[in-house]
Each structure stands twice: as C-alpha cells, then as structure tokens.
C-alpha cells in the first residue's frame, strides 16, 4: 500500500513549485488542468483531467514518487459544467471519481508516495482551514484529511516559501511525531520525500546520518508568520497550555439580568408616583405620567442567539494528552475530559477556575429558577397589597 500525502495551500503559495528539487527521473507529475510547470526542466508530466486518467497513469508508472497537481479540480470542473442541473444525483456522480482516485492509492506498491496538491477553504461551521471540496455534499460523509497521515500546508513569509508541518488548532495539518525537525520547513517536496522514506524504513531511503545532515540545513525555528508574529518551535507548541476562553453570557444570564433591572425600575416608578401623590389616595393621570417619565428606563441587554457558525477552539489533536476543561456553548454546559479522552464536539477550552465558576453558576441558576417559580405561585395565590393609583 502506497503512502498518500496532502499538500494544501492558496494558489501561488508554492505547491507545484515544491517539486523542483526532484530529479527528473524520480517523479511523475499528473496535472488535472495545466500540463506546464512554474520552473524549467524536462519532467514527465501528463495531463489527467479525469479520475480514470489519474488512476491509469498511477498504475502504469514505475516511478516511486507521483504528484497529482491541482487535485481539487477533479471536483470543481465537473461541478461548474453541471451547475445548472437540479437534484442531488450530480453530487454523487461528481464525487465518485475523486473517491476512486484515493482508493487506488492503496493498490500501488508499498515504496510509492503519492502527493496530492489542493487548494484550501474555510469551513462555515468550525472556521477551520481545510482542503477545498464541493462543500457539505462531500464533507457531510467524509473528512478527506482523515484519510492521510501527512497533511502539509504552504505558507509565504517575507518573500520566502515554507511548508507548515503541524496543526495550530485552526487548520487540518499534521505529520507523524518526530518526522520533521521544526514546525516550518523549506518548500521542498524532495526533502519531504527523503524524510518520509527514512522515517518508515523504505527500501533505498537515506541513512539516519544523511537525514540528520539535511535536517540541520532545513530546520526553521524563527519564521515570521503573516501578520508579524514569530513562529514558535514545534516542541513548544506541543507543550503549550491552552489559554482560557472568555465565555460570553448565556441567554438565561441575560434574561435574569434584564428581569432584575426591570424590577428595580418598577420599584423606582412606584416611589416616584407615591412622592408625586403627596400622601393622597388618588393621583391625577397627568401627574402620575409625569412622575413615571422622570424615571429613566433601564437599558436592556439583547438576548444572545446561538448560531451554527460560532467558532470553537479545540485541541490540535482530538485525542487529549492532559486533563482538559471545556465549555459547550450549544448546551450551555461544562465538562472535564481526561487524558486519552476525545475532545467534545463544539467545545471551547477553558481553565479550571472558569470551569468551577461555570458549574457554580449553573447550580445557582437552577436554584433561582426553583425559587422564582415558588414566589410566582405565592404571588398568584395572595392578593397584592400595593396601592393602586388612578
């Protein structure tokens, strides 16, 4: 079974250019759209606009490195041609060749590595950057990155091109433990190929000493990220303690706050009317109205509305490596997960103090609801003794 590798990035960020350091007899390039390269060299490149074309060329080559360039167009181009068609059958028909290509990787020789370059998109629900597909019609049933052990991302910083080797919590990048020497490495697919073959003890791979020499030359620990920040070392990111998340007020908290404001307001209104009456039993309407208008109305907070697009913060790996506290906005709940557990879907990482305060709030909220119901029942049973003004 061959190894598949995803290389994700925006157009022009170095996905295809990363092939350049391969020797021409080492790699076969299958291009879904463009049968030319962004650099000079007599490489074996074949235009493969369909899934069947890709599968045929992968099986017919003896080369151990294969690049399927612009793989997302296997989905995108048929979708554009059939955009006017109604019904869901077209999605199944468009997705099938894509799935067939991924399945075909498993039938290739064990010492073959297939690199799929693809564009990226931002998921509407989680906000994560991930491989570009034709949307929820495909993503509903499968996570493409889940089929790969290695998912690299391209990044451009200060006119230099890099691969990002690990997840930052907002993307789907990943690589096996210790495979790469740093979070950022040069935009060089040949170096990546050497590292994979050495890591998995593949026939003909470079020795540990040769790889160590390459690592020393390719390690990048202080890359400036777009936006001005310096990248952390890969070893630092794995041990980083998640920062507490500021948890917004829940709908119940806002309603309780608004109710308290209104109660205070009504008490002040009653006091103003009593003062305007001068001790009289009846108050003229105009005088009562003037007294009421003099009391400023409270500012009510809007009730928060939960939406499916609320972004969440999750661990870089869904399998937790330490005890972690979560707030679940969808259910207004707080949970603690232990090392080895799976992070809850839609969970925001919080600290222990926030967790404790949240549990206390929910308990108090429940007690308040019971007390409010009890008071309401009593008020309904007992006539009000407040004097009514006309």
C-alpha positions as CSV (number, residue, x, y, z in Angstrom):
1,X,0.0,0.0,0.0
2,X,1.4,3.4,-1.1
3,X,1.6,6.4,1.2
4,X,-0.6,9.4,0.3
5,X,0.4,13.0,1.3
6,X,-1.8,16.1,1.0
7,X,-0.1,19.4,0.2
8,X,-2.6,22.3,0.9
9,X,-2.4,26.0,0.1
10,X,-3.6,29.0,-1.7
11,X,-2.9,29.5,-5.4
12,X,0.6,30.8,-5.9
13,X,1.9,29.7,-2.5
14,X,4.4,27.2,-3.7
15,X,2.5,23.8,-4.0
16,X,3.6,23.0,-7.6
17,X,7.0,24.8,-7.3
18,X,7.9,22.5,-4.4
19,X,8.5,19.7,-7.0
20,X,11.5,21.5,-8.4
21,X,14.3,19.7,-6.4
22,X,13.2,16.2,-7.6
23,X,15.5,14.7,-10.2
24,X,13.6,14.4,-13.5
25,X,13.7,10.6,-13.4
26,X,12.4,10.4,-9.8
27,X,8.9,11.8,-10.1
28,X,5.9,11.6,-12.4
29,X,3.6,14.6,-12.5
30,X,-0.1,14.2,-13.2
31,X,-1.7,17.6,-13.8
32,X,-5.5,17.8,-13.8
33,X,-5.5,21.2,-15.6
34,X,-2.2,22.6,-16.7
35,X,0.4,20.5,-18.4
36,X,3.2,23.0,-17.7
37,X,5.3,23.8,-14.6
38,X,6.3,27.1,-12.9
39,X,10.0,26.2,-13.4
40,X,12.2,24.9,-16.2
41,X,13.0,21.2,-16.6
42,X,12.2,18.2,-18.7
43,X,9.9,16.4,-16.2
44,X,7.5,13.6,-17.1
45,X,4.1,15.4,-16.9
46,X,0.8,14.1,-18.1
47,X,-2.5,15.9,-18.3
48,X,-5.1,13.8,-16.4
49,X,-8.5,15.7,-16.4
50,X,-10.5,12.7,-15.1
51,X,-10.3,10.3,-12.2
52,X,-9.8,7.4,-14.5
53,X,-6.9,9.2,-16.2
54,X,-5.2,9.6,-12.9
55,X,-5.7,6.0,-11.8
56,X,-4.4,4.7,-15.1
57,X,-1.2,6.8,-15.0
58,X,-0.5,6.0,-11.4
59,X,-0.7,2.2,-12.1
60,X,1.4,2.4,-15.3
61,X,4.4,4.2,-13.9
62,X,7.4,2.6,-12.2
63,X,8.5,5.8,-10.5
64,X,8.2,5.9,-6.8
65,X,7.1,9.5,-6.4
66,X,3.9,10.7,-8.0
67,X,2.4,14.2,-7.8
68,X,-1.2,14.7,-8.6
69,X,-1.3,18.5,-9.1
70,X,-4.5,20.7,-8.6
71,X,-6.4,17.6,-7.4
72,X,-9.4,19.7,-6.3
73,X,-10.3,20.4,-10.0
74,X,-11.4,16.7,-10.3
75,X,-14.4,18.0,-8.3
76,X,-14.5,21.7,-9.3
77,X,-14.5,21.4,-13.1
78,X,-17.4,18.9,-13.4
79,X,-19.3,20.9,-10.8
80,X,-19.0,24.1,-12.9
81,X,-20.2,22.2,-16.1
82,X,-23.2,20.9,-14.3
83,X,-24.1,23.9,-12.1
84,X,-27.5,24.3,-13.8
85,X,-28.6,20.7,-13.1
86,X,-31.1,20.2,-10.3
87,X,-31.2,17.3,-7.9
88,X,-28.6,15.5,-5.8
89,X,-27.6,12.8,-8.2
90,X,-25.0,15.0,-9.8
91,X,-23.1,15.3,-6.5
92,X,-22.7,11.6,-6.2
93,X,-21.6,11.3,-9.8
94,X,-19.0,14.1,-9.4
95,X,-17.6,12.8,-6.1
96,X,-17.2,9.2,-7.2
97,X,-14.0,9.7,-9.4
98,X,-12.5,11.7,-6.5
99,X,-13.1,8.8,-4.1
100,X,-11.9,6.2,-6.7
101,X,-8.5,8.0,-7.0
102,X,-8.0,8.0,-3.2
103,X,-8.9,4.3,-3.1
104,X,-6.5,3.5,-5.9
105,X,-3.5,4.7,-3.8
106,X,-4.0,1.6,-1.7
107,X,-3.3,-0.6,-4.7
108,X,0.1,0.9,-5.5
109,X,3.4,-0.6,-4.4
110,X,4.5,-0.1,-0.8
111,X,7.5,2.0,-1.7
112,X,5.4,4.6,-3.7
113,X,4.5,8.0,-2.3
114,X,1.6,10.0,-4.0
115,X,1.5,13.7,-3.3
116,X,-1.9,15.4,-3.9
117,X,-1.8,19.2,-4.1
118,X,-5.0,21.0,-3.5
119,X,-6.5,24.4,-2.7
120,X,-8.0,25.3,0.7
121,X,-11.2,26.8,2.0
122,X,-12.6,27.8,5.4
123,X,-15.3,25.6,7.0
124,X,-18.5,27.5,7.6
125,X,-19.2,25.8,10.9
126,X,-15.9,25.5,12.7
127,X,-13.9,28.2,10.9
128,X,-11.1,25.8,10.2
129,X,-9.0,26.0,7.1
130,X,-9.2,22.7,5.3
131,X,-9.0,21.0,1.8
132,X,-11.3,22.6,-0.8
133,X,-14.1,20.3,-2.0
134,X,-17.6,21.0,-3.4
135,X,-18.9,21.7,0.1
136,X,-21.2,19.9,2.5
137,X,-22.3,17.4,-0.1
138,X,-19.0,15.7,0.4
139,X,-17.9,16.9,3.8
140,X,-21.0,15.5,5.4
141,X,-19.9,12.0,4.8
142,X,-16.1,12.1,4.9
143,X,-13.2,14.2,6.2
144,X,-10.6,14.0,3.4
145,X,-7.7,14.8,5.7
146,X,-8.6,11.9,7.9
147,X,-7.6,9.5,5.1
148,X,-4.0,10.8,5.2
149,X,-1.3,10.6,7.9
150,X,0.6,13.5,6.5
151,X,-1.0,16.9,5.6
152,X,1.3,19.8,4.9
153,X,0.4,23.4,4.3
154,X,2.1,26.1,2.3
155,X,3.0,29.5,3.8
156,X,4.7,32.6,2.4
157,X,6.6,34.9,4.8
158,X,8.9,37.7,3.8
159,X,9.1,36.5,0.2
160,X,10.2,33.0,1.3
161,X,8.2,29.9,0.9
162,X,7.7,27.2,3.5
163,X,5.8,24.1,4.4
164,X,3.9,24.0,7.8
165,X,4.1,20.6,9.3
166,X,1.7,20.6,12.3
167,X,-1.8,21.7,13.3
168,X,-2.3,25.1,15.1
169,X,-5.9,24.4,16.1
170,X,-7.4,26.3,13.2
171,X,-6.4,24.1,10.3
172,X,-6.1,20.4,9.4
173,X,-2.3,20.0,9.0
174,X,-0.5,17.1,10.6
175,X,2.6,14.9,10.4
176,X,3.9,11.9,12.5
177,X,5.7,12.6,15.7
178,X,9.4,13.5,15.1
179,X,9.2,13.2,11.3
180,X,10.2,16.8,10.8
181,X,12.7,18.9,12.8
182,X,10.6,22.0,13.2
183,X,7.1,23.5,12.6
184,X,8.3,25.2,9.4
185,X,10.5,23.6,6.8
186,X,11.5,24.8,3.3
187,X,9.1,24.4,0.5
188,X,10.9,21.4,-0.9
189,X,8.9,18.2,-1.7
190,X,12.2,16.3,-2.4
191,X,13.3,16.9,1.2
192,X,9.8,15.8,2.4
193,X,10.1,12.6,0.3
194,X,13.5,11.8,1.8
195,X,12.2,12.3,5.3
196,X,9.1,10.0,4.7
197,X,11.2,7.2,3.2
198,X,13.7,7.3,6.1
199,X,11.0,7.6,8.8
200,X,9.2,4.5,7.5
201,X,12.4,2.5,6.7
202,X,11.5,2.2,3.0
203,X,13.9,0.5,0.6
204,X,16.6,2.8,-0.8
205,X,16.0,5.5,1.8
206,X,18.8,7.8,3.0
207,X,20.6,6.8,6.2
208,X,19.9,8.5,9.6
209,X,23.2,10.3,9.3
210,X,22.3,11.7,5.9
211,X,18.9,12.8,7.1
212,X,20.4,14.4,10.2
213,X,22.6,16.5,7.9
214,X,19.5,17.5,5.8
215,X,17.6,18.4,9.0
216,X,20.3,20.7,10.2
217,X,20.2,22.5,6.9
218,X,16.4,22.7,6.7
219,X,15.3,23.4,10.3
220,X,13.4,26.6,10.6
221,X,12.7,27.8,14.1
222,X,12.1,31.5,13.8
223,X,9.9,32.0,10.8
224,X,7.8,35.2,10.9
225,X,4.2,34.4,10.4
226,X,2.0,36.5,8.2
227,X,0.7,39.3,10.4
228,X,4.1,39.9,12.1
229,X,4.3,37.2,14.8
230,X,7.3,34.9,15.1
231,X,6.6,31.2,14.9
232,X,7.2,29.0,17.9
233,X,9.3,26.0,17.9
234,X,7.4,22.7,17.2
235,X,8.5,21.4,20.6
236,X,7.0,24.4,22.3
237,X,3.6,24.2,20.6
238,X,3.0,20.6,21.7
239,X,3.5,21.6,25.4
240,X,1.7,24.9,25.2
241,X,-1.1,25.3,27.8
242,X,-4.4,26.4,26.2
243,X,-5.3,29.9,27.1
244,X,-8.6,30.5,29.0
245,X,-11.5,31.4,26.8
246,X,-13.7,34.3,27.8
247,X,-17.1,32.7,28.0
248,X,-20.0,35.1,26.9
249,X,-23.1,35.4,29.0
250,X,-25.8,32.8,28.3
251,X,-29.3,33.6,27.3
252,X,-30.5,32.7,30.8
253,X,-28.0,35.0,32.5
254,X,-29.0,37.9,30.2
255,X,-32.7,37.3,30.9
256,X,-32.1,37.2,34.7
257,X,-30.1,40.5,34.5
258,X,-32.8,42.2,32.4
259,X,-35.5,41.0,34.9
260,X,-33.6,42.4,37.8
261,X,-33.2,45.7,36.1
262,X,-37.0,45.9,35.4
263,X,-37.9,45.0,39.0
264,X,-35.6,47.9,40.2
265,X,-37.2,50.2,37.6
266,X,-40.8,49.3,38.7
267,X,-39.8,50.0,42.4
268,X,-38.5,53.4,41.4
269,X,-41.6,54.1,39.4
270,X,-43.8,53.3,42.5
271,X,-41.7,55.5,44.7
272,X,-42.0,58.4,42.2
273,X,-45.7,58.1,42.0
274,X,-46.0,57.9,45.8
275,X,-43.9,61.1,46.1
276,X,-46.0,62.9,43.5
277,X,-49.2,62.0,45.3
278,X,-48.2,63.9,48.4
279,X,-49.9,61.3,50.5
280,X,-53.1,61.4,48.7
281,X,-55.0,58.2,47.9
282,X,-55.6,59.2,44.2
283,X,-53.2,60.8,41.8
284,X,-54.3,62.6,38.6
285,X,-53.3,60.8,35.5
286,X,-51.1,63.7,34.2
287,X,-49.2,64.0,37.4
288,X,-48.6,60.2,37.6
289,X,-47.4,60.1,34.0
290,X,-45.0,63.0,34.6
291,X,-43.6,61.2,37.6
292,X,-43.2,58.0,35.7
293,X,-41.5,59.7,32.7
294,X,-38.9,61.2,35.1
295,X,-37.6,57.7,36.0
296,X,-35.0,56.7,33.4
297,X,-35.9,53.3,31.7
298,X,-33.2,50.6,32.1
299,X,-31.1,49.6,29.2
300,X,-31.9,46.0,28.3
301,X,-29.2,43.6,27.1
302,X,-30.0,41.8,23.8
303,X,-30.6,38.1,24.3
304,X,-27.7,36.2,22.6
305,X,-28.6,34.0,19.7
306,X,-26.6,30.8,19.2
307,X,-25.7,30.1,15.6
308,X,-24.1,27.2,13.8
309,X,-21.3,29.5,12.7
310,X,-20.0,30.1,16.2
311,X,-16.3,29.4,16.2
312,X,-14.9,27.0,18.7
313,X,-11.4,26.2,20.0
314,X,-10.3,22.6,20.0
315,X,-7.1,20.8,20.7
316,X,-4.6,20.3,17.9
317,X,-5.2,16.6,18.2
318,X,-8.8,15.4,19.1
319,X,-7.2,12.9,21.5
320,X,-6.3,14.8,24.6
321,X,-2.9,14.4,26.2
322,X,-3.9,16.0,29.5
323,X,-6.9,16.7,31.7
324,X,-8.8,19.5,29.9
325,X,-11.8,21.6,30.8
326,X,-14.4,22.5,28.2
327,X,-17.4,24.9,27.8
328,X,-20.1,23.6,25.4
329,X,-22.0,26.7,24.0
330,X,-24.6,24.6,22.2
331,X,-25.9,23.1,25.5
332,X,-24.6,25.7,28.0
333,X,-22.7,23.0,29.8
334,X,-19.2,22.5,31.3
335,X,-17.4,19.2,31.1
336,X,-14.0,17.9,32.2
337,X,-12.2,15.4,30.0
338,X,-9.2,13.3,31.0
339,X,-6.0,12.4,29.1
340,X,-6.8,9.9,26.4
341,X,-10.4,11.1,26.0
342,X,-11.8,12.6,22.8
343,X,-12.4,16.3,22.8
344,X,-16.2,17.1,22.8
345,X,-17.6,18.4,19.5
346,X,-18.0,22.2,19.6
347,X,-16.1,22.5,22.9
348,X,-14.1,25.6,23.9
349,X,-11.1,25.1,26.1
350,X,-11.3,26.9,29.4
351,X,-9.2,26.9,32.6
352,X,-10.1,25.2,35.9
353,X,-11.3,28.4,37.6
354,X,-13.7,29.2,34.7
355,X,-14.9,25.6,34.9
356,X,-15.6,25.9,38.6
357,X,-17.4,29.2,38.2
358,X,-19.5,27.8,35.4
359,X,-20.6,24.8,37.4
360,X,-21.5,27.1,40.3
361,X,-23.4,29.4,38.0
362,X,-25.5,26.6,36.6
363,X,-26.3,25.3,40.1
364,X,-27.3,28.8,41.3
365,X,-29.3,29.3,38.2
366,X,-31.2,26.1,38.9
367,X,-31.9,27.1,42.5
368,X,-33.0,30.6,41.4
369,X,-35.4,29.1,38.8
370,X,-37.0,26.9,41.6
371,X,-37.2,29.9,43.9
372,X,-38.7,32.1,41.2
373,X,-41.3,29.5,40.5
374,X,-42.2,29.2,44.2
375,X,-42.5,33.0,44.5
376,X,-44.6,33.2,41.4
377,X,-47.0,30.6,42.8
378,X,-47.3,32.5,46.1
379,X,-48.0,35.8,44.4
380,X,-50.7,34.3,42.3
381,X,-52.3,32.9,45.4
382,X,-52.0,36.1,47.6
383,X,-53.7,39.4,46.5
384,X,-51.2,42.3,46.1
385,X,-51.2,44.8,48.9
386,X,-49.7,47.6,46.8
387,X,-51.9,50.6,46.5
388,X,-53.2,51.2,43.0
389,X,-53.2,54.7,41.6
390,X,-55.6,56.0,39.0
